[in-house]
Each structure stands twice: as C-alpha cells, then as structure tokens.
Amino acid sequence: MSPMDVLLPAPAVFHPVVDLGTGAVVAVAAHCEPAGPPPAYPMADPAREDVRRAVLAARAVVELGTSLPLQLSLRAETIAHGRHTLVELHQRLAETGRRPGEIIFCVTGGFAPAQRPLVSAALHDLRKAGYLVGLAGLGAVHAPLDLLADASPYLVRLDQELARRAVSDPRRSALVASLVELAHRIGTHVLAPGLATEEQVLHARRLGVRLVQGPALAPPEWRPGMRVTVPVAAREEPAAPAMGPDVGPRVSEFTLPAVTMPTSATADEVLNAFNAEPSTSSIVLVDEYQRPRHTVDRTRFLLKLSGAYGHALHAHKPAARLADPPRLVPKTVPAIAALRAAGRDDDRVYDDLVVTDEVGRTLGIVRVGDLIRSLSP
C-alpha cells in the first residue's frame, strides 16, 4: 500500500474565485491540510504529500456537489519530481470524477533555475493532459518572466501580500499594474488572492485585475451556493488603460472558467448544476477530449423545463436535446472579432461564446456583455 492509498479525513478550506466584471463565482479554490501523516508512513515524501493534499481537496469539493471549476495548488518542487508523480496525480483525480478541463493547477513556490527544465516540461505535460495551469506568487517568488511565455499559463496568481499592500503603497501598486499589463499582452488572467478589505478589492479592480478571492468577498465558512459580497465603487471609476496591440484586447482577456459536463449528462443533472450556482449562465457539454459539443443556455433551458410536462418529458433524457451548437472562438481572436461573430446569429446574440485552445479543447467562456462593455467608448 502506498501513502496515497491512505487518505485521512482533513478539514478543507474553500474560497470563491469571483469575477469582478459580473459578480459571479466562477471557480472554487480548495486547500486541504491533512490531520497528520499516514500512521504507517511518518516520513512521507514531500512531493507525494503535496499530491495527497491536492487529492483530498478535490474530494472535499466533489462532496459539496458543485459543478464549478476547481482551483488547486501544487508546489513547483512537486511537479518537477518526475512524470510518475504527475501520472499518480492524474489517476487519483480521475477517481474523483473531475475531468482535467475542470481543474486549474496553481503552481506555488520559487522556480529555482536548476529546476526550470523540469518545471517547464511538467507544465507542458499538465496542459497536454487538458488541465489549466497557473503560476502563483507572482511579484514575490523567483519566477523568470520568460516562463510565462513558455508555460502559456491560464492565469497568474499574485503574491497575497503584494495584492493587499498595493492599495497603500504606490510602488507595489505600480508593480501590480505592470504585471496586469504583461498578463493581458500574453493572454493570461490575473488573480488577486487574500483580499481582506473593500478598498483592496476596489483598488485591484482599478488596476485591471478581474479575478479575486479573499475574506472581503466571503466568510471562512463559505460553501458553493452561498452569497458573496462584491464591493461597488461609490462613483464611476476611470477605466483601466487599454492594453495590447492595435487590434485591441484579445478574447482571452475576457475568458472565464467554464462549467463543463459530459455529453451524456441528463437534463436533470444540468438542472441541478444550474440550481446549485445561480450565477452560472451556461454549461458546456464536452466529449472525452474536452472538446465542446453543445452549450446549454440557462434561460432557454429553464424555460423548456418549466413548461407543461417539461420536467417529466426531459429530466431523464440527454441534456444535449435541449442544447445548441457551441459558438466557438479561438483564444487568440481579437475581442472585436468575437463580438462581430456573436452578432451574426440574431437568435443567440447574447449566448456565451466558448473559447478553445490550439487543439480545440474548452478553455472557458466569454460573456458577450463583457465584450460590449469593454469595447464601448
């Protein structure tokens, strides 16, 4: 029996990842500290212990019954430990029922120069398997900037103290603004964690940060489905300066984590997912390779089920019968081009767009309203 075969009960901490553009919870960040090492393995390998904590956190989220994407943390030393560690991680996570495209791995810790080739290879392997990857601690840890280009991260998570102190320290504020501009230019999200006050949240928003988490948004006992508090400025704030080349911002700047389900999902399963999180505007039905096959629009779906005999007729049948073909946009498309594409379908102008990676897998969704607001003068 290996250390991974003994998963002790452990308290899990959950944080909502909130989109400041819409006020919606778009993912669940989970962290789990084991109650103690497995009795038979008091000197467990740190890499395997790190994997074990990630699996515990994933299981804890699954037990909550939410379909929201999951954000987990892994140490850089862990992913550099070798492919056998990543294979074990993949197998254990598969046992939870969560698919790779529903999981965002934020890699923490310093990126030692000697480990750079191993870390780069591991990030590539995670992305190839379909996981979304992020780099954590940006602004404080040793993270070579060209790693941002090599790793093609889905998001970068700022150092927590940097994100908090930016509101009162002009130099740290300038550093955050620069990191946000860099992320926008390479098509990566920025997440500001640990925000504890309304002022910190509003300042992050002014700097162009869109994804946030922390006690200012939800209490320690927060669970998926509970309300979050999104501070609103007392007056209209100046928009962050436009970033990027002359073609304008890329659609990747507005991409949010997607709620995905397999194409075999029933209408009742989709209904439960919508009921569990009121801010979910659509669900993407994907095949075994995470390629989008259908999108279920919340409003039209609920209307069909609420009609006479709607639930009785559809509940136990495939949700795909009530879905539409996905409106696909590559992650490199300019936002203005995506908006024009959305306007070609009069019946579905405001349907979410599905953003895909270079091999056609689901990266996330874009809400058309966000594109309209961003491109309006």
N, C-alpha and C positions, 0 to 999 in steps of 0.2 A: 504493500500500500504506500502511495506517495503522499507527501504533505498536502497536495492538492485534493486528495481524497477525503480529508478530514476538514470540513468547513464548520468551524464553531459559530454559534449564534453571536451576533455582534450588533451593537447599536449603529444605525445608519443615519446619516445627516443628509437632508435633501435641500437643495436651493433651486428656486425657479430661475431660468435664464429668460430675461424679459426683453422684448423688443420695444425700445422707446418710441419707435415710429407708430406703433399701433396699441401699445399697452398689453399685448398678448404674451402669454407664456409660450415659448417656442421650444423649450427643452428642459430637461431635469438634470441638474448636476448632482451627483451622488458620491458620497465618500463614506467609507466603512473602515473603522479600526477594529480589528479582531479583539475579542475579550482576552486573548492570550494565545501563545503559540500552541500548536497541537501537542498534547502531552508527550507523545512518543517522539517528537521532533523538536526539542527545545532549541536547537541551533539551526533552524531552517535557513536555507539560502535566501538572502535578501531579495533577490530577483523573483523567486517563487513566492515569497511572502507578499511582494508587491502585486503579482498576478492574482494571488489568492484574495487580496483585499478588493481588487477590481471585480473579481467574480462575485464576491459577497455583495458588493454594492449593486451590481447588475441584478442579482437575485432579489435583493431588497426592493428594487424599483419594480421588477416584474410582479412581485407580490402586491404592489399597490394597484395593479390593474390598469395602468396608464399606457397609452399608445404614443405618448410624446417621445421624441428622440432623447437619447441618454448621453450625458457627458461624463466621462470617467477620466481619472488621472493615472498616468504611468510615469515612473522615473526614467530619465534618459539612460541610466545605467542598466535598467531592466530590458529595454528594447535592444540595447547593444549587447545583451548577454548571449545572443545566438538565435538562430531560426527555430531551434527546438522549443525555446521559451514562447515564441510567438505562436507556434503550432499548438502548444498546450493551451495558451490563452484562447485561441480561436475555437478549439474544441470545447472548452469549458463554457465559453459564452454561447456557443451553438446550443448547448444543453439547456440554456435558459429560455430559448425560443426567440431571442432577439437576433435579427439579421444584421450583418455588418453595416449596411447603409443607415441603420438607425442609431449607430453608436459613434460618438465623437471622442477620440482619444486626445487628451491634452498632455503633452509630454513635458514633465517638470524637471527642475534641477539644472545644473550647469552642463554645458555641452563641451566637455574637455576636448582640446584639439586632437588628442590621441584617439578619441572615440568617434571623431567626426565621420570617418568612412562607414563605421558600423551603424551609427545612428542614421545616416543618410540611407543606407541600404534597408534598414528596418522600417523607416518611414515609407520608403518605396513599396516594401512588401505589404505593409498595412493598407496603403492606398490601393494596391493591386488587388487585395482581397475584398475591397469595397468599403473599408472603414473611412470615415472622415477623420483627418488628423489636425491637431493644433499644437502650437508651441506656447508654453506657459512661462510666466515670469519675465516677459519681455520688458526691457528697460532696467533690469537689475541683475539678472543672471548673465553668465558668459554665453552668448548666443551669437555666433558670427552672422552678420546680416545676409551674406550670400546663401546661408542655409535656408532663408525664407524663399529664395528663388528655387533652390534645388528641391526643397521638400514640398512645394506647392501646397502649403497648409490651407485648410478650410477656414481656420481662424487663428488669431494670435491673442493670447490672454495676457493682459498687462500684469506687471507685478502689483500686488494688492496695495502695498504702502505707496507706491508711485501713483496709483489711481486715486487713492484717498487724499494724498497731500497736494495733488495738483491744484485743488481749489484755492489753497492759501499760499502756494509757492510758485511765483511766476516762472522760474526756471524749469521746475517739474511740469508745469502746465505747457511750456513750450516744447518740452521733450515729448509729452503725450501727443500734442498736436502734430509733431513731426512723424511720430510712429503711425498715427492715424492716416496721414497723407501717404506715407510709404505703403501701408496696407492697402489703401484704396487704389494706388497705382498698380499694385501687383494682383489685385482682385481677391483680397483676403479680408475677412471680417475682423473687427476688434471687439474683444470682450473685456469690460472693466469689472473685476470681481471685488467683493468685500465692501461695497459702498455702504457706509453706515449712516449718512445724513442726506437730507433732501438737497442741501447745497452741493454735495459731492455728485449726486445724480444729475442735477441740472448743469453743473459745470462740465461733466463728461459729455452730456448731450451737445453743449455749445461747441465742444472740441471735435464733434463729428462722430463720437462713439455711439453705436446703436444698440449693442447687446450689453446688458448689465446684470449683475446679481449682487446680493448682499442684504444685510439686515434692514436697510432703509426700504426695501421692497417687500419683505415678507418676514414673519416671526420665525424663531427657531423651530417651532412645531409645524411649519408649513408642510402640506402634502398636495400632490396634484389634485386639481379641482377646487382648491381654496383660492380665495381672492388675493390679489397682490395690490400693493399701493404704488402707483406711478406718479411721482411729483410732476406738477404742471407749473410752468413759469407764470408769474403774475402778469407779465406783459409779453407781447410778441418779441422773441429774441432774434437777433440777426442770424441769418443762415450761415452755416459754416462755408468757407470759401470752396468753390468748385475745385475738384481735384481731377487730375488725369489729362490725357491728350486732347487735342482739338475736337475729336469725335464725341467728347463728353464722357460721363461716367459709364462704366461697363455694367451689364446686368448683374454681374457677380457682387457688386456693392450692395444690392438690394435683396440678395438671396437669403432666405430664412430656412432653417431646418424644416424638412417636410415630415408629416406624419404618413408613414407608408404601411401598407398591409399587403399580404399576398393576393394574387388574382383570384384565389379560391375563397377569399373571405365572404361570408354571408352578409346580407343586408342587416341582420340583427347585430352582428359583430361591429359593423361600421356604425350603426346607430349607437351602440354602447360607447364607442370611441368619441363620437360627437357629443354625447351626453356627459362624458367624463370631463371634457375640456371645452367650455363654451366658446373659447377664442379660436378654435380650430376651424378654418374656413373651407378646407378641402382635405381629402385623403387621396393619396396616390396609390393605385394598385400596381404592384410591380411583379415581374417574373422572378425566377430563381437567380437571375443575374443582376437584379436590382434595376432592370430597365423598366421605365414607366410604360404601362399598357393601357391604363384607364385613369381618369380622375373623377372623383365623386365630389360634386359641388354641394356644400352644406345646405344651401337654401332649397335648391331643386330636389335634392334627396329627401329632405324632411317634408316637403310639400307632397311628394309622391306617397310617402308612408303615412301621412296624416289624412289622406283621402279615404273615402268609403272603402272598407276592406283592405286598405293599403298594406297594413302590417301583416294581416293574415295571408295576403297574396305573395308578399315579397320577403318576409322576415327570414325564412329558412332557405332562400334561393340565393345564388351568387349576386353580390352587390354590383358586379360588372354589368348586370342587366339594367341597372339604373344609373350607369356611369356614362361618361363621354370620352371620346378620344383625347389624349393629353395634348395640350398645346406646348410644344417643345421649343426651347431656346438654348443654344449652346452658351456656356458660361462666359465666352469671350465677346458675345454680341453687345454692341452699344445699347444703352438703355432706350435711346430714342428709336432705334430699330425695333426693339422688343415691343415698345408701345405702339408703333405702327402696325406690327403684326397682330397685336391684340385687337386693334380697331377694324380688322378685316372681317371679323365674324360678328355681325350685328346682334346675334342671339346670345353671345358669350363674351361680350366686350370686357366685363369685369371679372371673368373667371381667372383664377390663379394660373400663372404660367409655370411650367415645370422646367427647371434648369438642369441640364445634363452635362456630364464630363466628356472627355475626349473619346471615350468608348461607349457613350450612350447610357451610362448609369445615372440614376437620380441623384443630384446633388442637393436639391432643395426646391423651394417655390419662390415665386415673386408675385406680390400682390400688385395689381395694376394701379390701384390707388396710390401706392408708394411712388410708382414711376411718374404718375401725373403730378403729384406734389413736388417731386424733385425737379421736374423739368419746367414747371410753371414759373413765369417771371416774378 
